[in-house]
C-alpha cells in the first residue's frame, strides 16, 4: 500500500527548530496535510519521541522514532526505529558520545522537551547540533544493533551531508537507503556515485517550521500500515 510520509522533522528540542514545533502541532499538521507516516528526528536526541508516539496513536498516524545523528565528520544521518524503546535506548547510547559543550540558548536556540499536552517538562543542556564521537562508518552497525535503519541525510546538500563532507561514498558502505532533498538529482548523482543505484531513495522536508512539513507528495510502498512494515520497506524494496 502507498503510505505518504515525512521522515525528517525537527521539534522544539532541536535548537534550530521553531518554538512552535511542539509535538501536538507537528502531529496535527501532519494530519491536516494527509500524511500517513512521520518521524520527528531532532539533532542527536529522541527525547520528544514519547510525546509524538502518544499523539500519533490518537491521530491514527504511523510514527517512526529516532534522530538526526551528527557523526564525528559532521555528516548528518537519519537513524530510525519502529519502536520507541529501541530509539530511546539508542538515544541513551548517543548521549554518552556528546562533546562536553553547553548550549547557549540566546545564541543557538532553546532545546525544549515537551509532553503530549505541549507542556515544557525540561531542557537539554548539552548542545545537540555538535558532532558526536561516532564515526560515519560505525553508524550502520550501530543502528542494526538497536534494530533500526541508517539513512544518510540530504546527500544532495552542500553542507553536513555524506557527499559534501566526505566527498565520496566509502567502499565498505552497507546502507541501503538515502535521503535526497530533491529527487531530481538522483540520476546525476548515480553517474558520479554508482553505489546509489543499490539504494532506496526518500525525500523529506527537514522541517524546522510547521509550514515546511511535507504535503501529501512522497510515498512508501509498504506491506502494512505499521512502523515495522515501513522500516522493512526502507531497508528492502525500492521506494
Secondary structure, DSSP 8 states (H G I E B T S, - for coil): -EEEEEEEE--TTSTTS-TT--HHHHHHHHHHTT-SEEEEEEET--TTHHHHHHHHHHHT-EEEEEEEEE-TT--EEEEEESSHHHHHHHHHHHHTT--S-B--HHHH---EEE-TT--EEEE--B-TTS--S--HHHHHHHHHHTT-EEEE--TTSSSSSHHHHTSS--TT----EEE-S-GGGHHHHHHH-GGGGGSEEE----BSSGGGS--S--EEE-SSSSHHHHHHHHHSS--
